[in-house]
C-alpha cells in the first residue's frame, strides 16, 4: 500500500482499502501524467480522519474541475477560493434554511470532517478543466467497497444526485436528495432538509447530533 501511505491515509482505513489496493495502484498509474483535480497529494484527503469517528457520509459526484478548487473533500473548496462554486453556495443556503446556521464567507467544509462526516465523491479525481473525465477508470469499485464498510459500521448516508444515489443500496439509513448544483438544486435539493434529517436519524440510532456550523 505504498501509494496510499504516501497520501497520508489514516491507518484505520488500511483494512478497507487493502483488498482494492491493486486497482487503486492501476488507477493512479493510469492518470500519472495528467493534470488532476484535486492535486495528487489530496486525492485521499477524505481518508485522513479516523474511520472509527465516522458517523455520516455525504456523497457527491466527482471533484470540481476548476484548478485550485477541489481539495479532496466532496463539495468543499480550498479556503483561498474567493468565488464559490454554485454547489457550495446552495449547500450554505439549505444549511441556513434547514437549521438556521449563518451562511459563511468560505466554502471549506473540512470542519464537518472533524465532526465525523466523511465527504466522499463517487469518483475521486477528474482532469483539471473537465468534469467526469475519470468516470470510467474504476473509482466506483473503490467507493463501493468504502460504502460496504460504512454500512457495516452503521454509518448514515446523505446522497446528493444520481451518481451518489448509486450507493443507496448499500445503506440501511440514508437521506436522498437532488444534487446541489445550480442545474438541479431546484428539482429536489432546496427544501430537502438533509442536515436536520441526518441528525434525526443519528438520534434514533442513539448517536450524538452533528454540529453543522462552519
C-alpha positions as CSV (number, residue, x, y, z in Angstrom):
1,X,0.0,0.0,0.0
2,X,2.9,2.3,-0.6
3,X,0.8,4.7,-2.7
4,X,-1.7,5.2,0.0
5,X,0.8,5.6,2.8
6,X,2.4,8.4,0.8
7,X,-1.0,10.1,0.6
8,X,-1.4,10.1,4.4
9,X,-4.4,7.8,4.6
10,X,-5.3,7.1,8.3
11,X,-4.2,3.6,9.3
12,X,-7.8,2.7,10.2
13,X,-8.6,2.7,6.5
14,X,-5.9,0.2,5.5
15,X,-8.0,-2.9,6.1
16,X,-10.8,-1.4,3.9
17,X,-8.6,-0.3,1.1
18,X,-6.2,-3.3,1.1
19,X,-8.5,-5.6,-0.9
20,X,-8.7,-3.0,-3.7
21,X,-5.1,-1.8,-3.4
22,X,-4.1,-3.3,-6.8
23,X,-7.0,-1.4,-8.5
24,X,-6.0,1.8,-6.7
25,X,-2.5,1.5,-8.0
26,X,-3.7,0.8,-11.5
27,X,-5.9,3.9,-11.4
28,X,-3.2,6.1,-10.0
29,X,-0.8,4.8,-12.7
30,X,-3.3,5.4,-15.5
31,X,-3.6,9.1,-14.6
32,X,0.0,9.6,-13.6
33,X,0.8,12.1,-16.4
34,X,-2.5,14.1,-16.1
35,X,-3.1,17.5,-14.6
36,X,-5.5,16.4,-11.8
37,X,-8.3,17.8,-9.7
38,X,-7.7,17.6,-6.8
39,X,-3.9,17.7,-6.8
40,X,-2.3,14.3,-6.4
41,X,-1.4,14.7,-2.7
42,X,-5.1,15.4,-1.9
43,X,-6.8,12.6,-3.7
44,X,-7.3,10.6,-0.5
45,X,-7.7,13.6,1.9
46,X,-11.1,12.4,2.9
47,X,-9.5,9.4,4.5
48,X,-7.1,11.3,6.8
49,X,-9.8,11.1,9.5
50,X,-10.1,8.0,11.7
51,X,-12.6,5.6,10.2
52,X,-13.9,4.9,13.8
53,X,-15.0,8.5,14.1
54,X,-17.3,8.5,11.0
55,X,-21.0,8.8,11.8
56,X,-22.2,10.2,8.5
57,X,-21.1,10.2,4.9
58,X,-22.0,12.9,2.3
59,X,-21.6,11.6,-1.2
60,X,-21.2,13.7,-4.3
61,X,-20.3,13.1,-7.9
62,X,-16.7,14.0,-8.8
63,X,-14.3,16.8,-7.8
64,X,-14.6,20.4,-9.0
65,X,-12.6,20.6,-12.3
66,X,-11.6,24.3,-11.8
67,X,-7.9,24.4,-11.0
68,X,-7.3,25.2,-7.3
69,X,-10.9,24.4,-6.2
70,X,-11.0,20.7,-5.3
71,X,-9.3,19.7,-2.1
72,X,-10.1,16.0,-1.8
73,X,-13.3,16.5,0.3
74,X,-16.6,16.3,-1.6
75,X,-18.2,19.7,-2.2
76,X,-15.5,21.5,-0.2
77,X,-13.2,24.1,-1.8
78,X,-9.8,25.4,-0.6
79,X,-10.2,28.3,1.9
80,X,-8.4,30.6,-0.5
81,X,-11.1,30.3,-3.2
82,X,-13.0,33.6,-3.4
83,X,-15.7,33.0,-5.9
84,X,-17.5,30.0,-4.5
85,X,-19.0,27.3,-6.8
86,X,-22.7,27.2,-7.1
87,X,-23.0,23.9,-5.4
88,X,-21.4,25.0,-2.2
89,X,-23.4,28.3,-2.2
90,X,-26.5,26.2,-2.4
91,X,-25.3,24.0,0.4
92,X,-24.9,27.1,2.5
93,X,-28.4,28.3,1.5
94,X,-30.0,25.0,2.5
95,X,-28.0,24.8,5.7
96,X,-29.4,28.2,6.7
97,X,-32.9,27.3,5.7
98,X,-32.8,23.9,7.4
99,X,-31.2,24.6,10.8
100,X,-30.5,28.3,10.8
101,X,-26.8,28.3,10.5
102,X,-25.3,31.6,9.3
103,X,-24.0,31.5,5.7
104,X,-20.2,31.6,5.9
105,X,-18.0,33.5,3.6
106,X,-15.9,30.5,2.6
107,X,-16.5,27.1,1.1
108,X,-14.2,25.0,3.3
109,X,-16.3,22.2,4.7
110,X,-13.4,20.4,6.5
111,X,-14.9,21.3,9.9
112,X,-17.5,18.7,9.1
113,X,-14.8,16.0,8.9
114,X,-13.9,16.8,12.5
115,X,-17.5,16.1,13.4
116,X,-17.3,12.6,11.9
117,X,-18.6,13.4,8.5
118,X,-16.9,11.7,5.6
119,X,-17.0,13.9,2.5
120,X,-16.8,11.4,-0.3
121,X,-17.1,11.7,-4.1
122,X,-18.3,8.7,-6.1
123,X,-15.2,9.3,-8.3
124,X,-12.2,10.7,-6.6
125,X,-10.4,12.5,-9.4
126,X,-11.1,14.3,-12.7
127,X,-8.9,16.0,-15.3
128,X,-8.4,19.7,-14.4
129,X,-10.8,21.7,-16.5
130,X,-13.0,18.7,-17.4
131,X,-15.9,17.3,-15.4
132,X,-16.5,13.5,-15.4
133,X,-13.2,12.8,-17.1
134,X,-12.5,9.8,-14.9
135,X,-15.9,8.4,-14.7
136,X,-14.9,5.1,-16.3
137,X,-11.5,4.3,-14.9
138,X,-12.6,2.2,-11.8
139,X,-13.1,4.6,-8.9
140,X,-16.7,3.3,-8.4
141,X,-15.4,-0.1,-7.3
142,X,-13.3,1.7,-4.7
143,X,-16.3,3.7,-3.4
144,X,-18.5,0.6,-3.4
145,X,-16.0,-1.1,-1.1
146,X,-16.0,2.0,1.2
147,X,-19.8,2.2,1.3
148,X,-20.0,-1.5,2.2
149,X,-17.7,-0.9,5.2
150,X,-19.5,2.2,6.3
151,X,-22.8,0.4,6.3
152,X,-21.3,-2.4,8.4
153,X,-20.4,0.2,10.9
154,X,-23.9,1.7,10.9
155,X,-23.0,5.0,9.2
156,X,-25.8,7.1,7.8
157,X,-25.5,8.4,4.3
158,X,-26.5,11.7,2.7
159,X,-26.7,11.1,-1.1
160,X,-26.8,14.1,-3.4
161,X,-27.5,13.4,-7.1
162,X,-27.9,10.4,-9.3
163,X,-24.3,9.3,-9.1
164,X,-24.3,9.4,-5.3
165,X,-27.6,7.5,-5.2
166,X,-25.9,4.6,-6.9
167,X,-24.7,3.8,-3.3
168,X,-28.1,3.9,-1.7
169,X,-28.4,0.1,-2.0
170,X,-25.5,-0.2,0.5
171,X,-27.1,1.8,3.3
172,X,-29.9,1.0,5.7
173,X,-30.2,4.6,6.7
174,X,-29.9,7.3,4.1
175,X,-31.1,10.8,3.2
176,X,-31.6,11.2,-0.5
177,X,-31.8,14.5,-2.5
178,X,-31.0,16.2,-5.7
179,X,-27.5,17.4,-6.4
180,X,-27.0,21.0,-5.0
181,X,-25.6,22.2,-8.4
182,X,-27.5,25.2,-9.8
183,X,-28.6,22.9,-12.6
184,X,-30.6,20.6,-10.3
185,X,-31.0,22.3,-6.9
186,X,-34.5,23.4,-7.7
187,X,-35.5,19.9,-8.5
188,X,-35.4,18.5,-5.0
189,X,-32.4,19.8,-3.2
190,X,-33.8,23.1,-1.8
191,X,-36.2,22.2,1.0
192,X,-34.9,18.7,1.4
193,X,-33.6,19.5,4.9
194,X,-30.8,17.0,4.8
195,X,-28.9,18.3,7.9
196,X,-31.8,18.0,10.3
197,X,-32.9,14.7,8.8
198,X,-29.4,13.3,9.3
199,X,-29.4,14.5,12.9
200,X,-32.8,12.9,13.5
201,X,-31.5,9.6,12.1
202,X,-28.5,9.8,14.4
203,X,-30.7,10.4,17.4
204,X,-32.9,7.4,16.5
205,X,-29.7,5.3,16.4
206,X,-28.5,6.6,19.8
207,X,-25.7,8.8,18.4
208,X,-24.9,12.4,19.1
209,X,-26.0,15.0,16.6
210,X,-23.6,16.7,14.2
211,X,-22.7,20.3,14.7
212,X,-23.1,21.5,11.1
213,X,-21.8,25.0,11.8
214,X,-18.9,26.2,9.6
